[in-house]
């Protein structure tokens, strides 16, 4: 589906309204639809884009997002990892998203599925809580893309 510039503006304005209220912290229960939020690093480079069908502000400084679509970007705005989950809570001030729902993470040469996750935008790390399954789609590219793999036991 292609969005017109007017549709894009409405989508962005809705996301800004929900996020702005979340920062204020006093509008629990407020909702928005078709939300989008972009995160940046300290140099102003875009690091991720967060989309959702709807968002509801929570009392604990969080935003509950339904049908989360998260793009984690590498340099040059290219999508490095795509994440889909039916529901998550995103803490804007902490830059952390958490969920107990099914999650699907697609990256170069791999697909990871599981139940429950925690994502830290600052650390750019995912933790899958249960039933993690990793599928490697191109073993030839594995060394180039994954030169170090750690597990929760390593930490």
C-alpha positions as CSV (number, residue, x, y, z in Angstrom):
1,X,0.0,0.0,0.0
2,X,1.3,3.4,-0.9
3,X,0.5,6.4,1.4
4,X,0.0,9.8,0.1
5,X,2.0,12.7,1.7
6,X,-1.2,13.7,3.5
7,X,-1.7,10.2,4.9
8,X,1.9,10.1,6.0
9,X,1.5,13.4,7.8
10,X,-1.6,12.1,9.7
11,X,0.2,8.9,10.7
12,X,3.2,10.8,12.0
13,X,1.1,13.4,13.8
14,X,-0.9,10.7,15.6
15,X,2.3,9.0,16.7
16,X,3.8,12.3,17.9
17,X,0.6,13.1,19.9
18,X,0.7,9.7,21.7
19,X,4.4,9.9,22.4
20,X,4.3,13.5,23.5
21,X,1.6,12.6,26.0
22,X,3.6,9.6,27.2
23,X,6.5,11.9,28.0
24,X,4.2,14.2,30.0
25,X,3.1,11.1,31.9
26,X,-0.3,12.3,32.9
27,X,-2.6,10.9,30.2
28,X,-3.0,7.2,31.0
29,X,-5.7,5.6,28.9
30,X,-5.2,8.0,25.9
31,X,-5.1,6.0,22.6
32,X,-3.9,6.5,19.1
33,X,-4.0,4.5,15.9
34,X,-1.5,3.9,13.1
35,X,1.4,5.0,15.3
36,X,5.1,5.5,14.2
37,X,8.1,6.6,16.2
38,X,11.7,6.9,15.1
39,X,14.7,6.6,17.4
40,X,18.1,8.2,16.8
41,X,21.6,7.7,18.2
42,X,23.8,10.5,19.8
43,X,25.0,11.6,16.3
44,X,21.4,12.0,15.1
45,X,21.4,8.9,12.9
46,X,18.2,7.0,12.7
47,X,18.5,3.7,14.6
48,X,15.0,2.2,14.5
49,X,11.4,2.8,13.4
50,X,8.6,1.5,15.6
51,X,5.1,1.0,14.1
52,X,1.8,-0.2,15.5
53,X,-1.8,-0.4,14.6
54,X,-2.8,1.2,17.9
55,X,-1.2,2.5,21.1
56,X,-2.5,3.1,24.6
57,X,-0.7,5.1,27.2
58,X,-0.2,3.4,30.5
59,X,0.1,4.8,34.1
60,X,3.6,3.4,34.5
61,X,5.2,5.6,31.8
62,X,4.7,2.9,29.1
63,X,2.9,2.7,25.9
64,X,1.1,-0.5,25.0
65,X,1.4,-1.1,21.2
66,X,-0.7,-3.7,19.3
67,X,0.7,-5.3,16.2
68,X,4.2,-4.0,16.7
69,X,6.4,-3.8,13.7
70,X,9.9,-2.7,14.6
71,X,12.7,-2.1,12.1
72,X,16.2,-1.9,13.6
73,X,18.4,0.0,11.2
74,X,22.1,-0.2,10.4
75,X,24.1,2.6,8.8
76,X,22.5,4.1,5.7
77,X,18.9,3.6,6.9
78,X,18.9,0.0,5.6
79,X,16.8,-2.4,7.6
80,X,19.0,-4.8,9.4
81,X,16.4,-6.6,11.5
82,X,12.5,-6.7,11.3
83,X,10.5,-7.6,14.4
84,X,6.8,-8.5,14.6
85,X,4.8,-9.1,17.8
86,X,1.1,-8.9,18.5
87,X,1.5,-6.7,21.6
88,X,4.2,-5.1,23.6
89,X,4.8,-2.4,26.1
90,X,7.3,0.3,25.2
91,X,8.9,2.5,27.8
92,X,9.9,5.6,25.9
93,X,12.2,7.2,28.5
94,X,14.2,3.9,28.9
95,X,14.1,2.9,25.2
96,X,12.9,-0.6,26.1
97,X,10.2,-2.7,24.6
98,X,8.9,-5.9,26.3
99,X,6.3,-8.4,25.4
100,X,4.9,-11.8,26.5
101,X,3.4,-12.5,23.0
102,X,4.8,-14.5,20.1
103,X,7.7,-12.7,18.4
104,X,9.3,-13.1,14.9
105,X,12.6,-11.5,14.2
106,X,13.9,-11.6,10.6
107,X,17.5,-10.6,9.9
108,X,20.1,-11.2,7.2
109,X,20.4,-15.0,6.8
110,X,18.2,-15.8,9.8
111,X,14.8,-16.0,11.3
112,X,14.3,-16.2,15.1
113,X,10.9,-17.0,16.7
114,X,9.9,-17.3,20.3
115,X,7.6,-16.2,23.0
116,X,8.3,-13.0,25.0
117,X,11.1,-10.6,24.4
118,X,12.9,-7.6,25.7
119,X,14.5,-5.1,23.3
120,X,16.8,-2.3,24.4
121,X,17.3,0.5,21.8
122,X,20.3,1.9,23.5
123,X,22.1,-1.5,23.7
124,X,20.5,-2.7,20.4
125,X,20.0,-6.1,22.0
126,X,17.1,-8.6,22.0
127,X,16.4,-11.2,24.6
128,X,13.9,-14.0,23.8
129,X,12.3,-15.4,26.9
130,X,10.8,-18.7,25.9
131,X,10.8,-21.3,23.0
132,X,13.5,-19.5,21.0
133,X,14.1,-21.1,17.6
134,X,16.8,-19.9,15.2
135,X,16.7,-20.8,11.5
136,X,19.8,-20.0,9.4
137,X,18.9,-19.4,5.8
138,X,22.4,-18.9,4.3
139,X,25.2,-20.7,6.2
140,X,27.8,-19.2,3.7
141,X,27.0,-15.7,5.0
142,X,27.0,-16.7,8.7
143,X,30.7,-15.9,9.5
144,X,30.4,-12.4,7.9
145,X,27.2,-11.5,9.8
146,X,27.6,-13.3,13.1
147,X,31.2,-13.2,14.3
148,X,30.2,-13.5,17.9
149,X,27.1,-15.1,19.4
150,X,26.3,-15.0,23.1
151,X,23.6,-16.6,25.1
152,X,22.0,-15.6,28.4
153,X,24.2,-18.2,30.1
154,X,27.3,-16.2,28.9
155,X,26.2,-13.1,30.7
